[in-house]
Amino acid sequence: MLMYGASGHAKVICEILEAQGRTLYGLIDDNPQVTSLLDYSVYNTLQQAEVVPDDEFIISIGSNRIRKIVAHKLSGVKFTTAIHPAAVVSPRCSIGQGTVVMANVTVNVHSHIGNHVILNTNCSIDHDCLVEDYVHISPNVALSGNVQVGEGTQIGIGASVMQNIRIGKWVMVGAGAVIIRDVPDYAVVVGNPGRIIKMNEPA
Ligand SMILES: CC(=O)SCCNC(=O)CCNC(=O)[C@H](O)C(C)(C)COP(=O)(O)OP(=O)(O)OC[C@H]1O[C@@H](n2cnc3c(N)ncnc32)[C@H](O)[C@@H]1OP(=O)(O)O
């Protein structure tokens, strides 16, 4: 399999694949100055990497907007998931293609996780949550039961979200925020209790 994007985030995914015992042939990155990452070769184009139709991919780019652009650019390739063996994922939940689940993550019963999502180290997704495509749930985030997170939103490191909350699309929840009421699309929310400080540009 191959990864697209050779960054710090990519290094973590390399180690998830190693922990799963999978073979990573290399990475692709647009920056021609990057030629290796950890022990892996970095290529600049799909042609250079000699990609064949059966190769599986993960987009290893932390930016939600760029991950979405690259996913559209790569439409037609086969995406896979990377789930760390130390994650606890309910057999009654679903995890979309291209999604990475890092060490010590918990995903509880009847939660649904979209495509190209990042569930970062030690986050907790409780029962009946819906996490849409291109979301990033940062390390140590806690989503209570029945929380919805819209496309492209990032929940910042250490934030907590109370039960039954709806968070819109392309929202940024700041580090350590405590979300006690619904959040509209594109809002940037910080603090405890979370308050809107500005709005993101629509994609
Ligand atoms: C493995 C990994 O590394 S995963 C990555 C994890 N990283 C994160 O989760 C980062 C989360 N990002 C943040 O919290 C950012 O501060 C953001 C996105 C909320 C805001 O960033 P910016 O848009 O650059 O805002 P800026 O830094 O100018 O701050 C604006 C105001 O909000 C305040 N503010 C910013 N972040 C926070 C926060 N997390 N909590 C409380 N207040 C905050 C600032 O103090 C500032 O207040 P002031 O106007 O009174 O001075």
The ligand as an SDF file (V2000), in Angstrom:
LIG
                    3D

 51 53  0  0  0  0  0  0  0  0999 V2000
   -0.9470   15.5910   16.7740 C   0  0  0  0  0  0  0  0  0  0  0  0
   -1.3840   17.0430   16.5870 C   0  0  0  0  0  0  0  0  0  0  0  0
   -0.5980   17.9520   16.6400 O   0  0  0  0  0  0  0  0  0  0  0  0
   -3.0430   17.3350   16.2540 S   0  0  0  0  0  0  0  0  0  0  0  0
   -3.2550   19.1130   16.2690 C   0  0  0  0  0  0  0  0  0  0  0  0
   -3.8290   19.6160   17.5610 C   0  0  0  0  0  0  0  0  0  0  0  0
   -3.9150   21.0810   17.5190 N   0  0  0  0  0  0  0  0  0  0  0  0
   -4.9920   21.7460   17.8850 C   0  0  0  0  0  0  0  0  0  0  0  0
   -5.9450   21.1730   18.3540 O   0  0  0  0  0  0  0  0  0  0  0  0
   -4.9510   23.2340   17.6600 C   0  0  0  0  0  0  0  0  0  0  0  0
   -6.2700   23.9200   17.9860 C   0  0  0  0  0  0  0  0  0  0  0  0
   -6.1760   25.3220   17.6230 N   0  0  0  0  0  0  0  0  0  0  0  0
   -6.5340   26.3370   18.4310 C   0  0  0  0  0  0  0  0  0  0  0  0
   -6.9680   26.1470   19.5760 O   0  0  0  0  0  0  0  0  0  0  0  0
   -6.3620   27.7260   17.8400 C   0  0  0  0  0  0  0  0  0  0  0  0
   -5.9300   28.5910   18.8810 O   0  0  0  0  0  0  0  0  0  0  0  0
   -7.6600   28.2740   17.1750 C   0  0  0  0  0  0  0  0  0  0  0  0
   -7.8080   27.5820   15.8340 C   0  0  0  0  0  0  0  0  0  0  0  0
   -8.8990   28.0430   18.0130 C   0  0  0  0  0  0  0  0  0  0  0  0
   -7.5770   29.7720   16.9400 C   0  0  0  0  0  0  0  0  0  0  0  0
   -6.4380   30.0570   16.1980 O   0  0  0  0  0  0  0  0  0  0  0  0
   -6.3300   31.5030   15.4590 P   0  0  0  0  0  0  0  0  0  0  0  0
   -7.4290   31.6130   14.4560 O   0  0  0  0  0  0  0  0  0  0  0  0
   -4.9130   31.6280   14.9650 O   0  0  0  0  0  0  0  0  0  0  0  0
   -6.6890   32.5350   16.6000 O   0  0  0  0  0  0  0  0  0  0  0  0
   -5.7260   33.4040   17.5170 P   0  0  0  0  0  0  0  0  0  0  0  0
   -4.5430   32.6300   18.0110 O   0  0  0  0  0  0  0  0  0  0  0  0
   -5.4780   34.6910   16.7930 O   0  0  0  0  0  0  0  0  0  0  0  0
   -6.6450   33.6780   18.7970 O   0  0  0  0  0  0  0  0  0  0  0  0
   -7.8020   34.5040   18.7450 C   0  0  0  0  0  0  0  0  0  0  0  0
   -8.2870   34.7060   20.1690 C   0  0  0  0  0  0  0  0  0  0  0  0
   -8.7800   33.4640   20.6920 O   0  0  0  0  0  0  0  0  0  0  0  0
   -8.0290   33.0620   21.8550 C   0  0  0  0  0  0  0  0  0  0  0  0
   -7.8140   31.6250   21.7470 N   0  0  0  0  0  0  0  0  0  0  0  0
   -7.2120   30.9570   20.7280 C   0  0  0  0  0  0  0  0  0  0  0  0
   -7.2400   29.6330   20.9480 N   0  0  0  0  0  0  0  0  0  0  0  0
   -7.8620   29.4560   22.1340 C   0  0  0  0  0  0  0  0  0  0  0  0
   -8.1810   28.3110   22.8900 C   0  0  0  0  0  0  0  0  0  0  0  0
   -7.8840   27.0740   22.4330 N   0  0  0  0  0  0  0  0  0  0  0  0
   -8.8340   28.4770   24.0690 N   0  0  0  0  0  0  0  0  0  0  0  0
   -9.1420   29.7200   24.5150 C   0  0  0  0  0  0  0  0  0  0  0  0
   -8.8580   30.8750   23.8270 N   0  0  0  0  0  0  0  0  0  0  0  0
   -8.2240   30.7280   22.6600 C   0  0  0  0  0  0  0  0  0  0  0  0
   -6.7200   33.8540   21.7730 C   0  0  0  0  0  0  0  0  0  0  0  0
   -6.1680   34.0340   23.0560 O   0  0  0  0  0  0  0  0  0  0  0  0
   -7.2000   35.1390   21.1370 C   0  0  0  0  0  0  0  0  0  0  0  0
   -7.8310   35.9110   22.1330 O   0  0  0  0  0  0  0  0  0  0  0  0
   -7.6900   37.5520   22.1510 P   0  0  0  0  0  0  0  0  0  0  0  0
   -8.3120   38.0010   20.8420 O   0  0  0  0  0  0  0  0  0  0  0  0
   -8.4740   37.9360   23.3580 O   0  0  0  0  0  0  0  0  0  0  0  0
   -6.2310   37.8090   22.2120 O   0  0  0  0  0  0  0  0  0  0  0  0
  1  2  1  0
  2  3  2  0
  2  4  1  0
  4  5  1  0
  5  6  1  0
  6  7  1  0
  7  8  1  0
  8  9  2  0
  8 10  1  0
 10 11  1  0
 11 12  1  0
 12 13  1  0
 13 14  2  0
 13 15  1  0
 15 16  1  0
 15 17  1  0
 17 18  1  0
 17 19  1  0
 17 20  1  0
 20 21  1  0
 21 22  1  0
 22 23  2  0
 22 24  1  0
 22 25  1  0
 25 26  1  0
 26 27  2  0
 26 28  1  0
 26 29  1  0
 29 30  1  0
 30 31  1  0
 31 32  1  0
 31 46  1  0
 32 33  1  0
 33 34  1  0
 33 44  1  0
 34 35  1  0
 34 43  1  0
 35 36  2  0
 36 37  1  0
 37 38  1  0
 37 43  2  0
 38 39  1  0
 38 40  2  0
 40 41  1  0
 41 42  2  0
 42 43  1  0
 44 45  1  0
 44 46  1  0
 46 47  1  0
 47 48  1  0
 48 49  2  0
 48 50  1  0
 48 51  1  0
M  END
$$$$
